Amino acid sequence: MSTTDSNAGFPAGFDANANKVIVLAAGGTGGHMFPAEALARELLARGRAVTLVTDKRGHAFGENLPEVPVHRIRAASPGAGIVGKLKAALQMGLGLLEARALMRRLDPAAVVGFGGYPSVPTVYAAIQSKLPALLHEQNAVLGRANRMLIAGASRIAVAFSDIEKLGEAQRAKIVRTGNPVRPAVAARRLSPYEAPGAAGPVRLLVMGGSQGARIFSEVIPAALALLPEEMRARIHLAQQCRPEDLEAARDALEPLGLARLELQTFFRDVPERLAACHLAVTRAGASTIAELTCVGRPAILVPYPHATDDHQTANARHLAEAGAAWLVPQPSFTAQALAGRLSALLADPQALATAARAAHGWGTADAATALADAVLAMLDGGPAAHDHTNSDHDQSQHARRSSAGASAKGAAE
């Protein structure tokens, strides 16, 4: 049922969709699932019913949002070779049949897709049913699943100001909302950045995604070894390593005389570490970009070179062009190059402070609020092609509101 027809026969201003569920379609990695969870939290706070549709392998919101019902349908990403592609096509076809039946049963007000192949059957079924459909794209390159769906979608909410592989005919559907961050990160939106003093400590944070990055474990120790001894004695290094790389990295770093050394396979306190660091060295995934810019911290970005459609390079390029980060392609990420970059930055703390301000200006703590606004505006027939980041909201108020709302809903960090 379309939103236009749903008000037929009712008084002016009657919202026939107010009590209908909003379906969130997500699955795969946390990069897709976390924005869905953040939107669910915001919509629930506004009194809207929400349900999640994912595939058989997708993780639900679990103890974070136990009140959100979960429906599982079949889906698959294209496998290798003809046989793999045929198997995936069969699973997607079965998933589409399941999604159609689910749409008839739920009769939702709208469907929001977060990319990844698990979202495809549900969003496509919604489009076939003439339901409003909004896509959320976390990266600077339109993902393959979203490319399959964009022609029939009503809106596309984006995190970047320009999206590659998005046709000109679809640009009128854009609303820039940003990419939601964890409540604990949003709460640090107001943490001031203080550049390192001339002889004071330098807090360096190195993260390579949830599984770490081997090249960081190889290059960081070699680069720091090239720095002057008095510079090394100022560095507080916190570095994430793959488990199999941890001891080798420790053996290489401990003799360097760093002021402090912390090596872990996984950081559970990333928000605190981000707020405390003077410079981060990271990959350029969408969630990493969102968190760096929400807090406003300068970074050396080394995109993962095998990411689909090289989207991490596109993400990093946006920040580099904004003056918020330094983009270093992995082939150029050598010990000599990194040592030179670190030496230059530590000799010019004003450059770090300038990049921190640019990062903060680019980021937002308010993406979940803006995304919910976009969904509800779509139901009301409001216009797209709008930028909700920075200019439309007072960041400090919304950072506090997001944190308080998450606490009230029992957010789990």
Buried (B, 14 or more C-beta within 10 A) or exposed (E): BEBEEBBEEEEEEEBBBEEBBBBBBBBBBEBBBBBBBBBBBBBBBEEBBBBBBBBEEBBBBEEBBEEBEBBBBBBBBBBEEEEEEEBBEEBBEBBBEBBBEBBEEBEBBBBBBBBBBBBBBBBBBBBEBEBBBBBBBBBBBBBBBBBBBBEBBBBBBBBBBBBBBBEEEBEEBBBBBBBBBBBBBBBBBBBEBEBBEEEEBBBBBBBBBEEBBBBBBBBBBBBBBBBEEEBBBBBBBBBBBBEEBBEBBBEBBEEBEBEEBEBEBEBEEBBBBBBBBBBBBBBBBBBBBBBBBBBBBBBBBBBBEEBEBBBBBBBBBBBBEBBBBBBBEBEEBBBEBBBBBBBEBBEEBEBBBBBBBBBBBBBBBBBBBBBBBBBBBBBEEEEBEBBBBBEBBEBEEBBBBBBEBBEEBEBEE
